[in-house]
Amino acid sequence: MSVRFLEKISVSRSRFFLVGVLCIGFTVLYALNAGQDVNFDQRNYHFYDAYAFLNGRHAVDVTAAGVHSFLNPLPYVIDFLLAQHFSPVVTSAIISAVQGLNLLLVFVLCERMLVSASAGTRFLLALAATLMAASSPTYLAELGTTFSDAATSILVLGGVVLLVHVPAGVRGSGAWQTAFGGFLVGAAAALKLTNAIFALAVVPMVLLGPKWRNRYISILLLACGGVGGALLFGGAWHFQLWQTYGNPTFPFYNQIFASPEFPLENIRDHRWQVDGLWQAIYGPLQMAFGVQSTNELDFRDARYLLLGLVILGALTAYGVRRGSAAKVDTVADIDRIRERLMLGRLGAFFIVAGGLWTVLFYIQRYALPLELIAGPLIVALIWQSSTSLILNWRVPVAVSLVCALVLVFWNETYSWGRVPFQDAWYELPDVPEFNGPAAYLVVDKAEPISWLFTELDPESRIYRLGSLPIEKGGTFDRKIREGLASPPGGIVRLVTVEGTNEEGDLALHRYGLSKKACRHVRTTFETLNVCTLIDRTSAGVAVENGIEVGKKMLFADGLNGQLLKDGWSRQESWGVWTEADTATITLDTGGIESPLSGLAIHFQPFFGPGMEDQTLRVLINGKRVASWELIRISLPQYCCEMIVPLPDAVEPGQEIEVEFEIAKPTSPKSLGLSKDDRPLGIGLIDMTILAESLCPSMQELTSSSECTPIRSNN
């Protein structure tokens, strides 16, 4: 008897609409109860990227949202337009309603997989899977927010639904399902690069089927659809990046594309990395009990642990079934083969995508589609176990519902930042500093203030330093200098966030500017320090490129380069790295008459993956005056400010030789970070000669220092 596998399995229209209303109603009510979304990334780049795309700001602004300025802006355009034209309540309701389609797709995915069950049983089991998906902490945390994960996951789930149920043939419905499924996951990958793991994970899905001769054609159809989706939703954007910077994913994966506008390294968040195979294995146990290794905020989710237990149960049931002589009728046998084929496809997708996520990211948000399809996997495995043991349909339904309720009551979600709903999303302070056109020089590393730029005069220009390295003479540097030479309205202002202003002076020196007047401006979220700037020459201010008591000696962009002797690398936009185990600076204090007491040294140790400490010794005129063991705190690069005393033998007017000894200089290349083979130790930012009246006690220093010296020997 010939049997056609995976013919169309319809979902009742009435059930479809009923579940759709329930899913969307739930997500909207949850989002409105949670409050207005003001998450860090929204303030940092979600709104600005959309604003820049719609208004052509990439041609005039420079890295206004840091590295995120170059992400595909399409996922954020609709959210931004909604926020511009509707209240936060209406905007959140619309966003969450769209995000509710994820749950509807989970329902369809599960119901269409259980072909051997009766219509009523399929409905109850699919509801259990949907309830499991709705208990996802990541999904709940993103409802009503501008994160793109819960929007692009709709495309991923849509592709999975089509490819799980694709018929065996490569003509008619089988062909278009394969091609369109590839199109959806290709579009998801183009809109958010981290979704590329799901585009790869659908490949084994089309390789699983009853007819080998069709698999090559299926792969071709899948690839054509995937490329089409990627080109439609990301081709123009990535081609623009390629033309402008020589890297279609700029600044990411620059170790591959080697754009001259960014160091030859691949950007990766080193906070989240799986620490070997053992951690990957017991990771589900950590998530189940709230041990955080994949997320910034606390959450608890037992779905992966539950999935592992269900897999063990299914394997046991399969072993018992193989040892039984029980028979089933031909039609039921065929239905179960079809179910196992679909379960195999979904399982293959889950395993490949989960493995890639573990190795490449290990960041919880990026695994959202896996959290959602874990429910259908659990339910399908429970159903397969029950049919193997020939159990009554009530057993798998009861077990599935109990599992769903366990997840609902056990799991704990989190919030990326919410406030009670306001009349408007953001409001620009009504102050002269933000009225009218101007050029804004913004100096900080990662403060989420790019939302502010969407509210400024459209003629204004934003030049942001600190997040991306701005190479001297490069494209960004030239654009900044041209803009500062003829600023809009003839006004240049410096914007820094209070408490993070240490690089402000460096930016001023770099572009020959000086502060004229400053004031603090309070926004909804931050206190900003806003200064009106003037040209240093017209202000009669000398460039700090020499030695003076109490005055910072900067080492960026060629400043004070004559003081650097052996052991130093090339000077960069922020300072200079050591590239040996010893590095020397010579200070000629001729002309200084006041008694000298010490040196204030501002630097950053190089900490790569796996490097937890670094030992630094300082010698003055051959005598060791300090030895520090620097402990890595939380970031790969962490600024420190230390004070070393001068030996009593050092007198005013005498030459001072400062020697740094680094115990473990390490190259980024040896750590797999980039092709940079320089043995880096510390990055020197600035140094100050202190008189007795300017030198704080060591007790005051260690209590206020960002990087505490664990051991100091004078």
N, C-alpha and C positions, 0 to 999 in steps of 0.2 A: 504494500500500500504506500503510495507516495504522499508525503506530508509536507506542507509548506510551513516553514518555521516563521514565527514572529509575524503572523499576519496582524493587521491593525486591531488593537484592543481599545475599544472606545471607552470613554469615561462618561457616565450619565451627565447630560447637560444640566439637569436640575441640581445634581450633587456638585458639579463644577462651580456653578454660580453660588450655591449655598456656602461651600467652603471658601470661595473667593471673598464673599461678603464677610464671613467670620474672620478670615485672616487679615484683611485690610482694616476691618473694624478694630481688631485687637491691636494692630501696630499703631494705628492713629491714636487710639485711647492711651496706649502706653506712652507714646511720645509726648502727648499733651500733658499727661500727668507728670512726666519726668522733668519738663521745663525747657526753657530756651537753651539751645546749644551755643556755647561759646568756647569750643574746644581750642586747644593750643594751635593745632595745624590750621584751623579755619582762620584764626587771627594772623597766623604766620604766612600762609600762602593760598588757601582755598579761594578766598574772595579776590585776592590780588591777581592770581594767575588768570582767572576768568576776566577780570577787569582789563588786564594788560592785553589779552587776546582780542577782546571786543573793541579796544581803543588804540591798537597799534603801539602799545607802550614799549614793547621789546626793542623798538628801533631807537628809543630815546632814553629809557631808564637803564641802569646798570645793576644787575643782580639784586633788585629791590626785595625779592623774597629769598635771597640766598641761593643755595643749590637747587631749591625747589622751584625757582623761577623758570626752569627749563623742562619741567614735567608737562606732559600733554594736558592742556587746559580744558579739553572738552568735557571731562567728567564733572567739572565745577561750574560750567557756564549756566546751566538751567537753574541750579541752586542760587547762584549769584543774581540772576535775573528775577527769580522769585523774591529774593530778599530785597531787591531794589523796588519792586512794585507792589508787594503785599506785606502785611504785618508779620511779625515772627510767628504768631499762632497759625495763621493760614499757611505760611511757608512750611512750617514743621509738619502740619497735617498733610500737605501734598507730598512732601518728601517721604514721610513714613508710609503713606498709602502706596506709593510706588515700591518701596522696600518690602511691603507686604506680599508682593508677587513672588518673593522667594519661597514663602510658606506654601503658596498655591502650587508652585512647581514641585516642591517636595511631595505634596499630596498626589499629584499626577504621576510623578516618578514611581512612587511606592505602589499605587493602585494598579498601574499598568504592568508592574512586575509580577503580581501575584495571580497569574492566569489560571491556576488550578483551583483557586478559592471561589466560593460563591460571591455574588455581587455584594451581599450584605457583609460578609466576612472581609472582603477586600476593603470596603468602606471603613469598617472599624479599625482594621490594621493600618490603613493609610492615615486615619485620624491620629492613631498613636504615634506614627512616625512624624507627623506634622507637629504634634505636641512636643516631641523630643527636640525638633528643630527650633521651635519657639522658645525653648528653655536655654538656648545657646547664650552664654554670657556676652560674647563678642557681638552677636546679633542684637541683643537687647540694648547693649551700650551704644550701638550706632543708630538705633531707630530715631528718626527725626533729625539726624545730624548731617553734616556736609561731608563726612568721610565717604570716599568712593567705593569702599569695599562692599557695602551692602547694596550698591547699585550695579556694579560690574559683576557681582555674583549672580545676578539675574541672567546675564548672558552665559555665564559658565554653566549654571544649572539648566538653562534652556538647551545648550549644546549637549549636556549629559543626557537629558531626557530623550532627545532625538537619537543619540548614538546608542543608548542602552537598548532601545526598542527597534533599531533599524532592521528591516527584513534582510534575508540572506542574499537576495538578488541585487544586482547593480544597475537595474533599470527601473524606471517608474519611481514609485515612492521610496524605494531603497536608495536610489541615486540622489534624489533631492534631499532626503533626510541626512545622508552622509555629508553632502556638500554644505548644506545649511548649518548642520551641527558644527562643522569646521569653521564656517563663517562666523558663528556666534563666539566661539572661544578665541578665534583670531582677533575679533573686534575687542573682546575683553582684554587680551594681552596688549593690544595697541593703546587702549585707554589707560591701562595701569600695568607697567612693565612686570610687576611681581606676578601677574596672572599668567605669565609665559609658562610657568610650571604646569598649569592646567592644559595649556595648548599642547604641551608635550605628552601629558598623561592621557589624552584621548586617543593617541596612536594605538596603544595595545587594545583598545576597545574594538576597533574595526578589524583587528587581526584575529579576534575570537569569533568564530562562526563555523557553520557546518560545511562550507564550500571553500576549499583552498583556492580554486581558480579565480575567485572573485576578489581576493584580498589585495592583489596589486592594484586593481582598478579602484577599490575602496580607498586605499592609501592615496592614490592620485586625486580622487574626488575630495577627500578630506583636506589634502594639501592645497588644492585650488581654492576651496572654500575658505580655508584659514588665511591664505595669502590675500584673498579678496577682502575679507573682513579687516585684516590688519592695514591694508593699503587705504581702504575707505575711511577708517576712523583714526589712522595715525600716520599714513604715508606722507601727507603734505607737511605735517608738523616735523617729523623726523628728517625729511628731506631739507627743510629749512635749517635745522640744526646742523646737518651735514654741510650745507653750503656755507654757513656762517662760521662754524667752529671746527669743521673737519671731523666731527663725531656725531653720528645720528642719534645717540643717546646722551649727549653732553649734559653734565660732566661725568656721567656714570660710565663705567667700563672703559675708562680712558687708558688703561694698561693695554687694551686691545686696539683702540682707534688712534691713540697718541695725538690728541689735539694739543697744539702748542699753548693753548689758553689755560691749561690745567695740568697739574703734576701727573706723571705717568703712574697712576695708581687707580685701583678700583675702590670706590666708596662703599664702605660696609659698616653697619652699626655693630661694633665689637662688644656691646653689652649683651647681645643675644647670640650666643653660639653654643651648639651642643658640644658638651665636653666628653666626646668619645661615645662608643656604641652603648656602653652601659647606661649612660644618662638617657639616650634615645629610647632604651627599652623601658626604664622605669619612669620616663616622663609622664605617661598617663596617670601613674600613681601620684606624682607630684601635683598635677592639675586637679586630681580628684580631691586632694586634701589642702589645696590652697597654697602650696609651696611654689613661689613665683620664679620661673626661669625663662618665661617667654613673653612677659608683659610688664609694663611700667607700674600698673595698678593691680591691686589684689583682686583675685577672682577665684571661683571654685567651680570645677566642671568634671563630672564623673563619666561623661559619655564615652571617652576613649577606654577607660578602665572597664566600663560595662560592655563595650564592644569586644574587648579581649576575652572577657568571661563568656560571652555568647559564642564567640568563635570556638572556644574550648568545648562548650556544650554541644555545638553543631558537629564538631569532629567526633565527639563521643557517640552522638546519635547516629552518625554515619557508620561508625564502626559496628554498632549494635545492629544496624539495618543490614549491613553486608553479611552478618552472621545469621540472618534470619532467612527462612525459606518462604516468607510471605510473598504473595503475588499481588499485582495490581492490574487493572484492565488497561488495554492498549491506549485509550484516549487519555486517561490520567497519567500514564507513563510518559506520553508525548508532552503533555502540559508541564510535567515536572522537569523534563529535559530542557524545555524552553525557559522555564524559570531559572534553572541552574546556569544556562547560557547567559541570561541577563544579569544574574547575580555575579557571575564570573567577570563580565564586562565592568560592572560597577566596582567590584572588588579590585580589579586591575587598575582602574582609574584611581581609586583611593590609595592603593599601595604606592604607585609611581608618584603621584602628586605629593603624598605624605613624605615619601623618601626625599624628594627634591626639596620640599619645604624644610625638612629637618637639616639637610646639608647646607642649603643656600641661605636660609633666612632665620628660621626658628623664632619668628615674631608672630604672636598670636593672631593679630588682625589679618595677616596674609593667608591664614588657613581657614577663613570664614566659610568658603564653599565646602570644605571637608567637615566642618562642624555641622553644617546643614544636612549633608547627605549621610552622615553617620546614623541618623534615625532610620531612613529606609534600609540601610545595611543591617542594622540590628533587627528590625522587624522581619526582613527577608530571611535572615539566618534562623530566627525563631520559627518562622513558618516552615522552612526546609527541615528543621529538626523535628517538628511535629509530624510532618508528612512521612519522614523516614521511619518514625516510630508508630505511624498510623494512629495518631491521637485525635480525639474529638476536636472540632474547630474552636470550641470554647477555650481550650487550653492555650493555644498561641495567642488568641485575642486577650485573654486575661493576663498572661505573662507580659505581653507587649504593653498593655495599659498600665500594669504595675511598674514596669521599667520607665515608662514615660512619666508617671507620677513621682517616682524616685528622683528623676532628674529635675523635675519642676520644683520639688521641695528641698532638694539637696544643693543644687547649683546656686551660686551667688554671682551676680553681675557687678558692674562698676560704672563709674561715670567719668567721661572725658572732660567734664566741665559744663555745668548747667546752672542757670539762674532763673528766677521767676520771669515769666514773659513780660517783655517791655513793649512800649509803643513802637520803637524802632530798633533795628539790630545794633547799630553803632551810631554814635553821635560825635562829630568833630567838635572839640572845644572852640568856643567863639573867642579867639584871642588873635591879636595882630600877627603873631608869628605864623599862623596858618591861614591868613587871609591874603588873597592875591597871589600872583605867580612868583615863584622863586626856585632856585636850585637848592636842593636839600642833600647835604653830605651826611649820610647816616652811618654811624660807626657802632657796631656791636657784632657779636658772633651768632647769636641765635634767639634774640628777643622777638616775641611774636607781635610785631607792630606794623606789618605790611598792610593790614586793614586800613590803617590811617591814611595810606597813600591813595586809596580809592576815593577818599573824601576831599582831597586837596584840589586846588584850582587845576583844571586840566592842562594848563600851560606849564605847570611846574614840572621839574625834572628830579628824579630820585637817583642818587649815586650811593650805593651801599658798600661799605668796606667791612671786613672782618669775617664774613662767612665764607667767601671764596678768595683764594689768593689772587690778588690783582698784580700781574706781572708788569714791571716797568717797561713801557714802550709797547705793550700788547694792545689788543683790540679794546679791552675794557678801559685800560689806563688812558689811551688816546681819546676815547669818547668822553671820559670824565674831564680831562684837561680842556677839550674843546668846549664842553658845556660850561665849565667854570670860567672860561675866558669871556663868554657872552651869556651870562645867566638870564633866565626870564625875569623881567622886571628889574634887572640890575642888582638882584639881591641873592646872596649866598648864605645859607644857614647850616649850622652843625646841629644834628639831633643825636643824642645819646640817651640811654636809659639810666636813670639814677642808680649808682652803685656798679655800673659796668662801663665806666668812662675811661679806663686806663689807656685805650688805644686812640682816644680822641686827639691828644696832642701829636701823636705820630702821624695821623692823617693830615693835620694842619701843616706840619713840617713838610710832608711829602708834596703838598700842592701849594706851598708858599702862602698860607693863609694865617690870619691871627684873629683872635676873638675880640669883638668890640663891645658887645653887651650880651648878657645871658640872663635867663630866668627859668624857673621851674614851671612846667605846665602839667596839670593833672588830667589824665584821660580816664576812661571808664576802668581801665585795668592797670595802667602804669603811671609813674611820674617821670616825665621826660625833662631833660635838660636841653634847652634850645638856645643856641647862641647865634647872633648875627656876626658874620665874618667879613673881614677886609683883607686886602693884599698886604703881606708882611712888609714889603718894601715901602709902600706908602705909609704904613704905620710906624716905620722907623724901627722895626724889630729885627734883630740880628738872628740868623739861623744858628741853632745850637749845634755847632760843629767844632767844639773845642772843649777845654777843661776849665771848670770854674767850681768853686766850693758851693755845694747845695744845688747844683744845676745838673739835670739829667743829661747824660751822654748817650744819645740814641745810636743804634747800630744798624738801622734799616736804610736800604736804598743808597748805600755809599757813604752815609753819615759816619764820621769818625773812623773811616776805614784805615787811616794812617796809624791808628793805635793798635790794630790787629796784627799780630806777628805770626808765629808758627801755629799750626793746628786748626786753623779756621777754614770754613768753606766759603763759597760766594755769599755776599750779602743779599738778603731777600727783602720783600716788602714789609716784613714785620721785625726782622733782626737777622741773626746769623747763627748757623749751627757749628759746633765743633765737629771735626771729622778725623780725630785721632784720640789716643788715650790721654794726651796732654795738649793744652792750648794756652797761648801766652798773650797777654796784653801789656803794653808799656805805657805808663802815664808820666808825662813830664810836668811836674807841678811847679816849674819855675814861674815866679811871679805871684805865687800864693804865699802869704806871710802868716796867716792865722794857723794855730795849732790844728793838726789833723787827727781824727780819732778812728775813722773806719770807712768802709765802702758798703753802700747799699747796692745789691746786685739783684736785678729782676730777670728771671730766666724761666725756661720750661724744660723739664727733663723729657727725654724721648722714651716713651713707654709703648712698646708694641704688644701684640697678643702674647700672653704668657709671661710678660715681664712685670713683676710685682714690685721691684725695688731697684734702686740705683744708688751707688755710693759716689759721693763727690767730695774731693779734698781741695782746699784752697791754700796756696803758698804765696806769701808776700816777700819778695826779695830772697827767695830760697827757704824761708822759714814757714812751716805749716802753721796756719792760724785757725783753720776750721776744718771739720770733717763731718759730713752729714750723710745719713742713710735716708734717702727719700723714698717714701712708701706711696705706691700708686693708690689713688683714692677712688675715682670713679670714671675719669676720662682718659683717653689715650694721651692727651697733652694737657698738662695742668700747670698753670703759672705759679711760680714761687717768688717770694721776695725775702732775701736773707741779708743780714748785716754781718760783716766780718770786721774784727778789730785790726787796726794797724799796729805792728810791733812798735815798741817805744823808740827803737832806733831810727824810725822813719821821721824825718823832719821836713818842715815846709821848704819847698824849692827842690827837694831831692827827687830823683827819678824812682818811680815805683813799678816794679815788675810783678804782675799778677799772673799766677800760673794755676790753671785748673787741671786736676787729675781726675779722669773718669774711669771707674773700675770696669764697666762693661759697655763700651761703645758697640752699637749694633746697627747693622744696615737694614733698611726696610726690605731690601731684596731677600735677605736671609730669612725674613719672617713671612715672605710671600705677599707683602703689601704692595710692592711696586718694583720697577726695575732699578730703583735708586740703590747703588751699591756703596754709598758713603757710610762709614761707621759713625753714626750719630750718637752724641752723648747728651749735651745740653744745647738749648737754643737761647742765646743771649739777646735780650731785648734792650735793656739799658743799664747804666751803672751811674752811681752818684758818689762823689767824694764828700765825706761828712766832716764837719768841724765838731768840736766837743759839744757845742750848744745844739747841734742838729742830730746827735746820735741818741736814739732811745735805748733804754736798757734791753738786755736780751729777754727779760721776762715780758716786757711790753711787746717785743717783736713776736715772740712765739704765741702770745695770746691773740694777736691780730693777723698773723701770717696766714695766707691761704694754704700753704704747704708746710706743715709743721716739721721742723728738724727733730727727728727721733733721737739722734745722738749728736752731740756737739762737743768736740774736744779742742780746746784752744792751747 
